[in-house]
């Protein structure tokens, strides 16, 4: 689930919360991560993934 989006110029951080249970294994996953998209003419031209959402926000120059 997308928790938040943060826009900084031509870049957008998408903060994500993933909670799931494996159908066969029953293993539970509950984690937060982020993507930072670089936009050009309304389209995503580059994406970087971050395991630490705060690191993604620092990359944009914004505080958590």
PQR file with spaces between the fields and no chain letter, atoms N, CA, C, O and H, PARSE charges and radii, in Angstrom:
ATOM       1  N    UNK     1       0.837   -1.151    0.000 -0.4000 1.5000
ATOM       2  CA   UNK     1       0.000    0.000    0.000 -0.0000 2.0000
ATOM       3  C    UNK     1       0.896    1.232    0.000  0.5500 1.7000
ATOM       4  O    UNK     1       1.873    1.289    0.747 -0.5500 1.4000
ATOM       5  N    UNK     2       0.573    2.211   -0.827 -0.4000 1.5000
ATOM       6  CA   UNK     2       1.295    3.471   -0.841 -0.0000 2.0000
ATOM       7  C    UNK     2       0.862    4.280    0.374  0.5500 1.7000
ATOM       8  O    UNK     2      -0.319    4.580    0.547 -0.5500 1.4000
ATOM       9  H    UNK     2      -0.220    2.165   -1.433  0.4000 1.0000
ATOM      10  N    UNK     3       1.843    4.631    1.222 -0.4000 1.5000
ATOM      11  CA   UNK     3       1.546    5.402    2.420 -0.0000 2.0000
ATOM      12  C    UNK     3       1.594    6.898    2.157  0.5500 1.7000
ATOM      13  O    UNK     3       0.818    7.663    2.729 -0.5500 1.4000
ATOM      14  H    UNK     3       2.803    4.387    1.082  0.4000 1.0000
ATOM      15  N    UNK     4       2.515    7.312    1.284 -0.4000 1.5000
ATOM      16  CA   UNK     4       2.671    8.743    1.049 -0.0000 2.0000
ATOM      17  C    UNK     4       3.469    8.941   -0.227  0.5500 1.7000
ATOM      18  O    UNK     4       4.175    8.041   -0.681 -0.5500 1.4000
ATOM      19  H    UNK     4       3.146    6.690    0.819  0.4000 1.0000
ATOM      20  N    UNK     5       3.347   10.117   -0.790 -0.4000 1.5000
ATOM      21  CA   UNK     5       4.204   10.535   -1.888 -0.0000 2.0000
ATOM      22  C    UNK     5       4.751   11.911   -1.535  0.5500 1.7000
ATOM      23  O    UNK     5       4.058   12.736   -0.938 -0.5500 1.4000
ATOM      24  H    UNK     5       2.773   10.848   -0.421  0.4000 1.0000
ATOM      25  N    UNK     6       5.999   12.145   -1.911 -0.4000 1.5000
ATOM      26  CA   UNK     6       6.652   13.418   -1.637 -0.0000 2.0000
ATOM      27  C    UNK     6       7.271   13.897   -2.939  0.5500 1.7000
ATOM      28  O    UNK     6       8.074   13.192   -3.551 -0.5500 1.4000
ATOM      29  H    UNK     6       6.562   11.476   -2.396  0.4000 1.0000
ATOM      30  N    UNK     7       6.893   15.109   -3.363 -0.4000 1.5000
ATOM      31  CA   UNK     7       7.393   15.675   -4.611 -0.0000 2.0000
ATOM      32  C    UNK     7       8.465   16.700   -4.295  0.5500 1.7000
ATOM      33  O    UNK     7       8.272   17.575   -3.451 -0.5500 1.4000
ATOM      34  H    UNK     7       6.241   15.682   -2.866  0.4000 1.0000
ATOM      35  N    UNK     8       9.596   16.588   -4.977 -0.4000 1.5000
ATOM      36  CA   UNK     8      10.682   17.559   -4.837 -0.0000 2.0000
ATOM      37  C    UNK     8      11.234   17.834   -6.227  0.5500 1.7000
ATOM      38  O    UNK     8      12.071   17.086   -6.732 -0.5500 1.4000
ATOM      39  H    UNK     8       9.753   15.878   -5.663  0.4000 1.0000
ATOM      40  N    UNK     9      10.765   18.897   -6.833 -0.4000 1.5000
ATOM      41  CA   UNK     9      11.198   19.220   -8.193 -0.0000 2.0000
ATOM      42  C    UNK     9      10.732   18.179   -9.177  0.5500 1.7000
ATOM      43  O    UNK     9       9.536   17.908   -9.282 -0.5500 1.4000
ATOM      44  H    UNK     9      10.085   19.504   -6.423  0.4000 1.0000
ATOM      45  N    UNK    10      11.678   17.585   -9.910 -0.4000 1.5000
ATOM      46  CA   UNK    10      11.328   16.571  -10.917 -0.0000 2.0000
ATOM      47  C    UNK    10      11.433   15.150  -10.366  0.5500 1.7000
ATOM      48  O    UNK    10      11.454   14.180  -11.124 -0.5500 1.4000
ATOM      49  H    UNK    10      12.649   17.805   -9.825  0.4000 1.0000
ATOM      50  N    UNK    11      11.500   15.038   -9.013 -0.4000 1.5000
ATOM      51  CA   UNK    11      11.608   13.720   -8.391 -0.0000 2.0000
ATOM      52  C    UNK    11      10.447   13.493   -7.429  0.5500 1.7000
ATOM      53  O    UNK    11       9.951   14.420   -6.787 -0.5500 1.4000
ATOM      54  H    UNK    11      11.483   15.826   -8.398  0.4000 1.0000
ATOM      55  N    UNK    12      10.033   12.236   -7.351 -0.4000 1.5000
ATOM      56  CA   UNK    12       8.909   11.864   -6.489 -0.0000 2.0000
ATOM      57  C    UNK    12       9.303   10.632   -5.677  0.5500 1.7000
ATOM      58  O    UNK    12       9.724    9.617   -6.232 -0.5500 1.4000
ATOM      59  H    UNK    12      10.436   11.484   -7.872  0.4000 1.0000
ATOM      60  N    UNK    13       9.162   10.736   -4.354 -0.4000 1.5000
ATOM      61  CA   UNK    13       9.376    9.578   -3.493 -0.0000 2.0000
ATOM      62  C    UNK    13       8.017    8.936   -3.231  0.5500 1.7000
ATOM      63  O    UNK    13       7.052    9.618   -2.886 -0.5500 1.4000
ATOM      64  H    UNK    13       8.820   11.561   -3.903  0.4000 1.0000
ATOM      65  N    UNK    14       7.955    7.628   -3.398 -0.4000 1.5000
ATOM      66  CA   UNK    14       6.753    6.864   -3.112 -0.0000 2.0000
ATOM      67  C    UNK    14       7.077    5.968   -1.923  0.5500 1.7000
ATOM      68  O    UNK    14       7.889    5.049   -2.032 -0.5500 1.4000
ATOM      69  H    UNK    14       8.738    7.074   -3.678  0.4000 1.0000
ATOM      70  N    UNK    15       6.438    6.240   -0.784 -0.4000 1.5000
ATOM      71  CA   UNK    15       6.687    5.489    0.440 -0.0000 2.0000
ATOM      72  C    UNK    15       5.674    4.347    0.518  0.5500 1.7000
ATOM      73  O    UNK    15       4.466    4.573    0.446 -0.5500 1.4000
ATOM      74  H    UNK    15       5.778    6.986   -0.695  0.4000 1.0000
ATOM      75  N    UNK    16       6.170    3.132    0.664 -0.4000 1.5000
ATOM      76  CA   UNK    16       5.352    1.931    0.512 -0.0000 2.0000
ATOM      77  C    UNK    16       5.405    1.075    1.780  0.5500 1.7000
ATOM      78  O    UNK    16       6.459    0.922    2.396 -0.5500 1.4000
ATOM      79  H    UNK    16       7.152    2.948    0.723  0.4000 1.0000
ATOM      80  N    UNK    17       4.250    0.522    2.157 -0.4000 1.5000
ATOM      81  CA   UNK    17       4.169   -0.443    3.251 -0.0000 2.0000
ATOM      82  C    UNK    17       3.628   -1.742    2.671  0.5500 1.7000
ATOM      83  O    UNK    17       2.546   -1.776    2.086 -0.5500 1.4000
ATOM      84  H    UNK    17       3.394    0.647    1.657  0.4000 1.0000
ATOM      85  N    UNK    18       4.397   -2.806    2.843 -0.4000 1.5000
ATOM      86  CA   UNK    18       3.997   -4.116    2.328 -0.0000 2.0000
ATOM      87  C    UNK    18       3.757   -5.054    3.496  0.5500 1.7000
ATOM      88  O    UNK    18       4.659   -5.294    4.298 -0.5500 1.4000
ATOM      89  H    UNK    18       5.277   -2.779    3.319  0.4000 1.0000
ATOM      90  N    UNK    19       2.555   -5.583    3.597 -0.4000 1.5000
ATOM      91  CA   UNK    19       2.208   -6.598    4.593 -0.0000 2.0000
ATOM      92  C    UNK    19       1.545   -7.740    3.846  0.5500 1.7000
ATOM      93  O    UNK    19       0.550   -7.544    3.149 -0.5500 1.4000
ATOM      94  H    UNK    19       1.822   -5.388    2.945  0.4000 1.0000
ATOM      95  N    UNK    20       2.104   -8.943    3.997 -0.4000 1.5000
ATOM      96  CA   UNK    20       1.565  -10.089    3.253 -0.0000 2.0000
ATOM      97  C    UNK    20       1.901  -11.377    3.993  0.5500 1.7000
ATOM      98  O    UNK    20       2.778  -11.410    4.857 -0.5500 1.4000
ATOM      99  H    UNK    20       2.912   -9.102    4.563  0.4000 1.0000
ATOM     100  N    UNK    21       1.180  -12.439    3.631 -0.4000 1.5000
ATOM     101  CA   UNK    21       1.443  -13.776    4.159 -0.0000 2.0000
ATOM     102  C    UNK    21       1.563  -14.712    2.961  0.5500 1.7000
ATOM     103  O    UNK    21       0.682  -14.756    2.103 -0.5500 1.4000
ATOM     104  H    UNK    21       0.468  -12.412    2.929  0.4000 1.0000
ATOM     105  N    UNK    22       2.665  -15.460    2.913 -0.4000 1.5000
ATOM     106  CA   UNK    22       2.875  -16.396    1.814 -0.0000 2.0000
ATOM     107  C    UNK    22       1.780  -17.454    1.778  0.5500 1.7000
ATOM     108  O    UNK    22       1.483  -18.083    2.794 -0.5500 1.4000
ATOM     109  H    UNK    22       3.381  -15.424    3.610  0.4000 1.0000
ATOM     110  N    UNK    23       1.189  -17.646    0.624 -0.4000 1.5000
ATOM     111  CA   UNK    23       0.088  -18.599    0.481 -0.0000 2.0000
ATOM     112  C    UNK    23       0.521  -20.017    0.839  0.5500 1.7000
ATOM     113  O    UNK    23      -0.184  -20.708    1.575 -0.5500 1.4000
ATOM     114  H    UNK    23       1.430  -17.134   -0.201  0.4000 1.0000
ATOM     115  N    UNK    24       1.654  -20.456    0.337 -0.4000 1.5000
ATOM     116  CA   UNK    24       2.106  -21.827    0.592 -0.0000 2.0000
ATOM     117  C    UNK    24       2.912  -21.934    1.883  0.5500 1.7000
ATOM     118  O    UNK    24       2.763  -22.900    2.631 -0.5500 1.4000
ATOM     119  H    UNK    24       2.226  -19.895   -0.261  0.4000 1.0000
ATOM     120  N    UNK    25       3.763  -20.948    2.146 -0.4000 1.5000
ATOM     121  CA   UNK    25       4.673  -21.046    3.293 -0.0000 2.0000
ATOM     122  C    UNK    25       4.074  -20.530    4.598  0.5500 1.7000
ATOM     123  O    UNK    25       4.462  -20.971    5.680 -0.5500 1.4000
ATOM     124  H    UNK    25       3.885  -20.163    1.538  0.4000 1.0000
ATOM     125  N    UNK    26       3.139  -19.606    4.497 -0.4000 1.5000
ATOM     126  CA   UNK    26       2.584  -18.980    5.687 -0.0000 2.0000
ATOM     127  C    UNK    26       3.510  -17.944    6.311  0.5500 1.7000
ATOM     128  O    UNK    26       3.207  -17.394    7.369 -0.5500 1.4000
ATOM     129  H    UNK    26       2.824  -19.247    3.618  0.4000 1.0000
ATOM     130  N    UNK    27       4.632  -17.678    5.661 -0.4000 1.5000
ATOM     131  CA   UNK    27       5.585  -16.693    6.171 -0.0000 2.0000
ATOM     132  C    UNK    27       4.994  -15.291    6.046  0.5500 1.7000
ATOM     133  O    UNK    27       4.461  -14.912    5.003 -0.5500 1.4000
ATOM     134  H    UNK    27       4.878  -18.125    4.801  0.4000 1.0000
ATOM     135  N    UNK    28       5.103  -14.535    7.132 -0.4000 1.5000
ATOM     136  CA   UNK    28       4.586  -13.174    7.147 -0.0000 2.0000
ATOM     137  C    UNK    28       5.683  -12.181    6.778  0.5500 1.7000
ATOM     138  O    UNK    28       6.833  -12.314    7.197 -0.5500 1.4000
ATOM     139  H    UNK    28       5.536  -14.843    7.979  0.4000 1.0000
ATOM     140  N    UNK    29       5.306  -11.198    5.997 -0.4000 1.5000
ATOM     141  CA   UNK    29       6.199  -10.110    5.611 -0.0000 2.0000
ATOM     142  C    UNK    29       5.510   -8.812    6.006  0.5500 1.7000
ATOM     143  O    UNK    29       4.338   -8.599    5.695 -0.5500 1.4000
ATOM     144  H    UNK    29       4.372  -11.089    5.656  0.4000 1.0000
ATOM     145  N    UNK    30       6.247   -7.951    6.691 -0.4000 1.5000
ATOM     146  CA   UNK    30       5.730   -6.632    7.061 -0.0000 2.0000
ATOM     147  C    UNK    30       6.904   -5.673    6.997  0.5500 1.7000
ATOM     148  O    UNK    30       7.727   -5.632    7.910 -0.5500 1.4000
ATOM     149  H    UNK    30       7.199   -8.124    6.943  0.4000 1.0000
ATOM     150  N    UNK    31       6.983   -4.909    5.933 -0.4000 1.5000
ATOM     151  CA   UNK    31       8.149   -4.058    5.711 -0.0000 2.0000
ATOM     152  C    UNK    31       7.748   -2.741    5.065  0.5500 1.7000
ATOM     153  O    UNK    31       6.673   -2.616    4.480 -0.5500 1.4000
ATOM     154  H    UNK    31       6.314   -4.942    5.190  0.4000 1.0000
ATOM     155  N    UNK    32       8.621   -1.781    5.183 -0.4000 1.5000
ATOM     156  CA   UNK    32       8.441   -0.482    4.539 -0.0000 2.0000
ATOM     157  C    UNK    32       9.649   -0.233    3.646  0.5500 1.7000
ATOM     158  O    UNK    32      10.777   -0.571    4.004 -0.5500 1.4000
ATOM     159  H    UNK    32       9.494   -1.883    5.659  0.4000 1.0000
ATOM     160  N    UNK    33       9.408    0.355    2.495 -0.4000 1.5000
ATOM     161  CA   UNK    33      10.481    0.696    1.574 -0.0000 2.0000
ATOM     162  C    UNK    33      10.015    1.864    0.723  0.5500 1.7000
ATOM     163  O    UNK    33       8.899    2.354    0.895 -0.5500 1.4000
ATOM     164  H    UNK    33       8.492    0.630    2.204  0.4000 1.0000
ATOM     165  N    UNK    34      10.858    2.312   -0.192 -0.4000 1.5000
ATOM     166  CA   UNK    34      10.500    3.486   -0.994 -0.0000 2.0000
ATOM     167  C    UNK    34      11.101    3.383   -2.385  0.5500 1.7000
ATOM     168  O    UNK    34      12.117    2.723   -2.600 -0.5500 1.4000
ATOM     169  H    UNK    34      11.765    1.915   -0.333  0.4000 1.0000
ATOM     170  N    UNK    35      10.455    4.043   -3.307 -0.4000 1.5000
ATOM     171  CA   UNK    35      10.981    4.244   -4.660 -0.0000 2.0000
ATOM     172  C    UNK    35      11.123    5.743   -4.863  0.5500 1.7000
ATOM     173  O    UNK    35      10.277    6.519   -4.420 -0.5500 1.4000
ATOM     174  H    UNK    35       9.629    4.579   -3.132  0.4000 1.0000
ATOM     175  N    UNK    36      12.194    6.146   -5.532 -0.4000 1.5000
ATOM     176  CA   UNK    36      12.355    7.549   -5.921 -0.0000 2.0000
ATOM     177  C    UNK    36      12.363    7.580   -7.435  0.5500 1.7000
ATOM     178  O    UNK    36      13.250    7.027   -8.085 -0.5500 1.4000
ATOM     179  H    UNK    36      12.882    5.515   -5.892  0.4000 1.0000
ATOM     180  N    UNK    37      11.357    8.238   -7.980 -0.4000 1.5000
ATOM     181  CA   UNK    37      11.184    8.353   -9.428 -0.0000 2.0000
ATOM     182  C    UNK    37      11.678    9.704   -9.907  0.5500 1.7000
ATOM     183  O    UNK    37      11.416   10.729   -9.279 -0.5500 1.4000
ATOM     184  H    UNK    37      10.636    8.688   -7.453  0.4000 1.0000
ATOM     185  N    UNK    38      12.395    9.702  -11.024 -0.4000 1.5000
ATOM     186  CA   UNK    38      12.743   10.939  -11.717 -0.0000 2.0000
ATOM     187  C    UNK    38      11.775   11.063  -12.881  0.5500 1.7000
ATOM     188  O    UNK    38      11.634   10.146  -13.690 -0.5500 1.4000
ATOM     189  H    UNK    38      12.609    8.869  -11.534  0.4000 1.0000
ATOM     190  N    UNK    39      11.113   12.207  -12.956 -0.4000 1.5000
ATOM     191  CA   UNK    39      10.067   12.423  -13.951 -0.0000 2.0000
ATOM     192  C    UNK    39      10.558   13.385  -15.041  0.5500 1.7000
ATOM     193  O    UNK    39      11.328   14.307  -14.773 -0.5500 1.4000
ATOM     194  H    UNK    39      11.227   12.953  -12.300  0.4000 1.0000
ATOM     195  N    UNK    40      10.100   13.151  -16.260 -0.4000 1.5000
ATOM     196  CA   UNK    40      10.376   14.061  -17.359 -0.0000 2.0000
ATOM     197  C    UNK    40       9.164   14.063  -18.279  0.5500 1.7000
ATOM     198  O    UNK    40       8.749   13.016  -18.777 -0.5500 1.4000
ATOM     199  H    UNK    40       9.475   12.402  -16.478  0.4000 1.0000
ATOM     200  N    UNK    41       8.604   15.240  -18.499 -0.4000 1.5000
ATOM     201  CA   UNK    41       7.417   15.389  -19.348 -0.0000 2.0000
ATOM     202  C    UNK    41       6.275   14.487  -18.879  0.5500 1.7000
ATOM     203  O    UNK    41       5.553   13.909  -19.691 -0.5500 1.4000
ATOM     204  H    UNK    41       8.942   16.090  -18.095  0.4000 1.0000
ATOM     205  N    UNK    42       6.122   14.374  -17.555 -0.4000 1.5000
ATOM     206  CA   UNK    42       5.025   13.606  -16.986 -0.0000 2.0000
ATOM     207  C    UNK    42       5.218   12.092  -16.990  0.5500 1.7000
ATOM     208  O    UNK    42       4.295   11.343  -16.670 -0.5500 1.4000
ATOM     209  H    UNK    42       6.708   14.844  -16.895  0.4000 1.0000
ATOM     210  N    UNK    43       6.418   11.644  -17.352 -0.4000 1.5000
ATOM     211  CA   UNK    43       6.683   10.201  -17.401 -0.0000 2.0000
ATOM     212  C    UNK    43       7.887    9.871  -16.529  0.5500 1.7000
ATOM     213  O    UNK    43       8.822   10.663  -16.418 -0.5500 1.4000
ATOM     214  H    UNK    43       7.168   12.252  -17.612  0.4000 1.0000
ATOM     215  N    UNK    44       7.852    8.692  -15.911 -0.4000 1.5000
ATOM     216  CA   UNK    44       8.983    8.224  -15.128 -0.0000 2.0000
ATOM     217  C    UNK    44      10.108    7.792  -16.051  0.5500 1.7000
ATOM     218  O    UNK    44       9.908    6.955  -16.931 -0.5500 1.4000
ATOM     219  H    UNK    44       7.092    8.049  -16.001  0.4000 1.0000
ATOM     220  N    UNK    45      11.302    8.366  -15.849 -0.4000 1.5000
ATOM     221  CA   UNK    45      12.442    8.014  -16.704 -0.0000 2.0000
ATOM     222  C    UNK    45      13.521    7.255  -15.941  0.5500 1.7000
ATOM     223  O    UNK    45      14.419    6.666  -16.544 -0.5500 1.4000
ATOM     224  H    UNK    45      11.464    9.046  -15.134  0.4000 1.0000
ATOM     225  N    UNK    46      13.430    7.270  -14.610 -0.4000 1.5000
ATOM     226  CA   UNK    46      14.398    6.537  -13.791 -0.0000 2.0000
ATOM     227  C    UNK    46      13.758    6.245  -12.446  0.5500 1.7000
ATOM     228  O    UNK    46      12.972    7.047  -11.941 -0.5500 1.4000
ATOM     229  H    UNK    46      12.701    7.748  -14.121  0.4000 1.0000
ATOM     230  N    UNK    47      14.090    5.102  -11.866 -0.4000 1.5000
ATOM     231  CA   UNK    47      13.584    4.763  -10.539 -0.0000 2.0000
ATOM     232  C    UNK    47      14.706    4.115   -9.732  0.5500 1.7000
ATOM     233  O    UNK    47      15.452    3.276  -10.236 -0.5500 1.4000
ATOM     234  H    UNK    47      14.728    4.451  -12.276  0.4000 1.0000
ATOM     235  N    UNK    48      14.806    4.525   -8.469 -0.4000 1.5000
ATOM     236  CA   UNK    48      15.749    3.929   -7.529 -0.0000 2.0000
ATOM     237  C    UNK    48      14.943    3.374   -6.363  0.5500 1.7000
ATOM     238  O    UNK    48      13.995    4.008   -5.898 -0.5500 1.4000
ATOM     239  H    UNK    48      14.200    5.207   -8.059  0.4000 1.0000
ATOM     240  N    UNK    49      15.321    2.190   -5.893 -0.4000 1.5000
ATOM     241  CA   UNK    49      14.624    1.554   -4.773 -0.0000 2.0000
ATOM     242  C    UNK    49      15.461    1.695   -3.501  0.5500 1.7000
ATOM     243  O    UNK    49      16.686    1.587   -3.533 -0.5500 1.4000
ATOM     244  H    UNK    49      16.090    1.676   -6.271  0.4000 1.0000
ATOM     245  N    UNK    50      14.777    1.938   -2.385 -0.4000 1.5000
ATOM     246  CA   UNK    50      15.429    2.120   -1.093 -0.0000 2.0000
ATOM     247  C    UNK    50      14.773    1.207   -0.070  0.5500 1.7000
ATOM     248  O    UNK    50      13.548    1.191    0.055 -0.5500 1.4000
ATOM     249  H    UNK    50      13.781    2.026   -2.359  0.4000 1.0000
ATOM     250  N    UNK    51      15.576    0.448    0.658 -0.4000 1.5000
ATOM     251  CA   UNK    51      15.034   -0.380    1.743 -0.0000 2.0000
ATOM     252  C    UNK    51      14.655    0.485    2.933  0.5500 1.7000
ATOM     253  O    UNK    51      13.814    0.098    3.745 -0.5500 1.4000
ATOM     254  H    UNK    51      16.571    0.461    0.556  0.4000 1.0000
ATOM     255  N    UNK    52      15.284    1.672    3.040 -0.4000 1.5000
ATOM     256  CA   UNK    52      15.037    2.598    4.131 -0.0000 2.0000
ATOM     257  C    UNK    52      14.317    3.837    3.594  0.5500 1.7000
ATOM     258  O    UNK    52      14.929    4.649    2.900 -0.5500 1.4000
ATOM     259  H    UNK    52      15.968    1.986    2.381  0.4000 1.0000
ATOM     260  N    UNK    53      13.029    3.994    3.902 -0.4000 1.5000
ATOM     261  CA   UNK    53      12.295    5.156    3.393 -0.0000 2.0000
ATOM     262  C    UNK    53      12.924    6.499    3.793  0.5500 1.7000
ATOM     263  O    UNK    53      12.855    7.463    3.031 -0.5500 1.4000
ATOM     264  H    UNK    53      12.531    3.335    4.466  0.4000 1.0000
ATOM     265  N    UNK    54      13.537    6.567    4.985 -0.4000 1.5000
ATOM     266  CA   UNK    54      14.184    7.807    5.402 -0.0000 2.0000
ATOM     267  C    UNK    54      15.365    8.157    4.495  0.5500 1.7000
ATOM     268  O    UNK    54      15.617    9.332    4.228 -0.5500 1.4000
ATOM     269  H    UNK    54      13.593    5.784    5.605  0.4000 1.0000
ATOM     270  N    UNK    55      16.084    7.146    4.025 -0.4000 1.5000
ATOM     271  CA   UNK    55      17.198    7.372    3.097 -0.0000 2.0000
ATOM     272  C    UNK    55      16.683    7.945    1.779  0.5500 1.7000
ATOM     273  O    UNK    55      17.334    8.798    1.175 -0.5500 1.4000
ATOM     274  H    UNK    55      15.880    6.192    4.241  0.4000 1.0000
ATOM     275  N    UNK    56      15.535    7.486    1.341 -0.4000 1.5000
ATOM     276  CA   UNK    56      14.939    8.010    0.105 -0.0000 2.0000
ATOM     277  C    UNK    56      14.582    9.485    0.284  0.5500 1.7000
ATOM     278  O    UNK    56      14.806   10.299   -0.612 -0.5500 1.4000
ATOM     279  H    UNK    56      15.007    6.793    1.832  0.4000 1.0000
ATOM     280  N    UNK    57      14.031    9.818    1.436 -0.4000 1.5000
ATOM     281  CA   UNK    57      13.679   11.226    1.692 -0.0000 2.0000
ATOM     282  C    UNK    57      14.938   12.090    1.785  0.5500 1.7000
ATOM     283  O    UNK    57      14.953   13.217    1.289 -0.5500 1.4000
ATOM     284  H    UNK    57      13.849    9.157    2.164  0.4000 1.0000
ATOM     285  N    UNK    58      15.988   11.572    2.415 -0.4000 1.5000
ATOM     286  CA   UNK    58      17.248   12.325    2.474 -0.0000 2.0000
ATOM     287  C    UNK    58      17.785   12.558    1.075  0.5500 1.7000
ATOM     288  O    UNK    58      18.330   13.626    0.792 -0.5500 1.4000
ATOM     289  H    UNK    58      15.976   10.657    2.818  0.4000 1.0000
ATOM     290  N    UNK    59      17.641   11.577    0.195 -0.4000 1.5000
ATOM     291  CA   UNK    59      18.085   11.719   -1.193 -0.0000 2.0000
ATOM     292  C    UNK    59      17.385   12.901   -1.869  0.5500 1.7000
ATOM     293  O    UNK    59      17.968   13.580   -2.713 -0.5500 1.4000
ATOM     294  H    UNK    59      17.199   10.710    0.424  0.4000 1.0000
ATOM     295  N    UNK    60      16.132   13.135   -1.486 -0.4000 1.5000
ATOM     296  CA   UNK    60      15.387   14.264   -2.046 -0.0000 2.0000
ATOM     297  C    UNK    60      15.660   15.576   -1.322  0.5500 1.7000
ATOM     298  O    UNK    60      15.232   16.644   -1.760 -0.5500 1.4000
ATOM     299  H    UNK    60      15.658   12.583   -0.800  0.4000 1.0000
ATOM     300  N    UNK    61      16.384   15.478   -0.203 -0.4000 1.5000
ATOM     301  CA   UNK    61      16.670   16.681    0.563 -0.0000 2.0000
ATOM     302  C    UNK    61      15.532   17.095    1.486  0.5500 1.7000
ATOM     303  O    UNK    61      15.418   18.265    1.853 -0.5500 1.4000
ATOM     304  H    UNK    61      16.733   14.610    0.152  0.4000 1.0000
ATOM     305  N    UNK    62      14.688   16.130    1.863 -0.4000 1.5000
ATOM     306  CA   UNK    62      13.576   16.404    2.772 -0.0000 2.0000
ATOM     307  C    UNK    62      13.758   15.556    4.039  0.5500 1.7000
ATOM     308  O    UNK    62      14.361   14.483    4.000 -0.5500 1.4000
ATOM     309  H    UNK    62      14.781   15.180    1.565  0.4000 1.0000
ATOM     310  N    UNK    63      13.233   16.051    5.147 -0.4000 1.5000
ATOM     311  CA   UNK    63      13.337   15.288    6.391 -0.0000 2.0000
ATOM     312  C    UNK    63      12.114   14.389    6.548  0.5500 1.7000
ATOM     313  O    UNK    63      11.046   14.648    5.992 -0.5500 1.4000
ATOM     314  H    UNK    63      12.744   16.923    5.179  0.4000 1.0000
ATOM     315  N    UNK    64      12.305   13.334    7.315 -0.4000 1.5000
ATOM     316  CA   UNK    64      11.241   12.324    7.510 -0.0000 2.0000
ATOM     317  C    UNK    64      10.068   12.864    8.263  0.5500 1.7000
ATOM     318  O    UNK    64       9.102   12.140    8.502 -0.5500 1.4000
ATOM     319  H    UNK    64      13.173   13.123    7.766  0.4000 1.0000
